[in-house]
Structures are given as structure tokens and as C-alpha cells.
Amino acid sequence: MTGLTDTHCHLTCDELYEDASAVIARAKEAGVDSMMIMCTSPTELEHAFPIRESDPDTFRVAFGWFPEDASWVSDKELAYLEQLAAEHKIDVLGEIGLDYHFDTSFKEKQKDLMIRQIEIANRYGLPIAIHMRDASKDCMDILKTYAKTPIIFHCYSGSTETMKEALKLNSMISFAGTVTFKNNKQGPANVIACPADRILSETDAPFLAPVPKRGKRNEPAYVQYTVEKMAELKEMDPEDLKKQIRANFNSLFQ
Ligand code: NI
């Protein structure tokens, strides 16, 4: 297979960066020739730049302050992000959003951080990658009010109802390896309900490895299993789905 797209991999996080060149070689071998490197710290970002520079047709780079960073991020960190955007150093702003799964003690700070980052994306016309966990209502309210650039709903795992709301916005719905899990009913239902021209594939590596690699460290090469499953669910030729996903992904950057 060629032409596979991984819209969300943490290639420069500690777990993957230690053998990044082998991980990239296996991805290429598996036919993954478009990857977005998600960075959650300045160090991860500094490591991502030379990777993109060495192969700009394959790699894009994203940076944003994660919801849990809201407990400590100050104006200084937002100024850092704004400068990255102003200097065109990032292709996508993210992942940003709301996560109430483990900690709901600083919801207002999370919301404020999400809004301020969306405003930066708006100023520089950058697509945003959204992390939304157990926070659909607040997250959708903020996006409806503030988002003016294309939205990627990363590792979408909400209800089909919320997905339909999300589809009313200028957005793409990205699915990860969780849709291959046997006990997952909602993910497959969402894949089926999502129009082909709004769908994306991702690994979220090193997390959430798809079946048959479930439980192992995830890496971009494994996006093939997720795309195969998505094609089966949508009763589409995998080749057609891959092409459609690539076109969808590229459309975010026009
Ligand atoms: Ni992620």
C-alpha cells in the first residue's frame, strides 16, 4: 500500500523519538507517506523541525498547549505559540481543547486556554486539531463561537449526535485505532455515519495501537490496520478510501 495518511502521531515524544528513523522507515515501508507530527512541548517541536525539513512532502508539524497545560500556562507560553504561528513554523495549531476525564478542577482555565489558542489560529489562518474528552458540550460551544479555520476532531470518540453537530462546522473527523477494538460499538457506528469526504485516519502513536497490534507501542505504520477497518465498515475499496482521506487532509491546507 502507498498513499496512507497519519494525521496525528507523536513522533518526537520520548517513546518514539529514541528510534525515530526506524519508525519512519517502517512507516514508509507500509506506505504511509503523509504524517503530521504532533508536538506538546518546545523540545518535541525542535526535534520535529529537522524531520520535516528532510522530507517536506511527507511531514507536517503541529504544536499547541494541551488542555492539562491550562493549570500553568501563562501569557509567556501563549506569546511563544503566537510567534510560531506568525513565523509560519507550524502547519496546524494543536492539539488543543478540553479534557474533563481525569480532572475537572480547572475547567474555566481550560476553556480560556482553548479560546485564546483558537484566536491565534484565526489570526494566522491555521487549521486547529481538537482534543475533546468528556467535554463535548463545552468544546462544541467554544468551537461554534470562536473557530474560523478548519477543524480536525482528533481521535473522535464521542456520540454520533455530537459528530453530526461537528460536521456542521468546517471540519474533518479523524479516527484512530480504537475503531478496530472488538468492544467498541460507537467508533464503528461513527465511521459508518461520517461522510467519506469528511473522514481522516490517524494513529495517535505511541498510544492506542489498533488490532492486531493492540497493547503494543503504536507507530505510524499501523495506520494501515485502521484504514482497512474503516474501508470494511464503509464498504469502500481501501484504495479509494486512502485517496479520499489524502484529498480530505490536503484540503485543510488550501
Ligand atoms: Ni495526541
Boltz pocket constraint, residues with backbone or C-beta under 6 A from the ligand:
constraints:
  - pocket:
      binder: B
      contacts: [[A, 8], [A, 10], [A, 38], [A, 95], [A, 204]]
      max_distance: 6.0
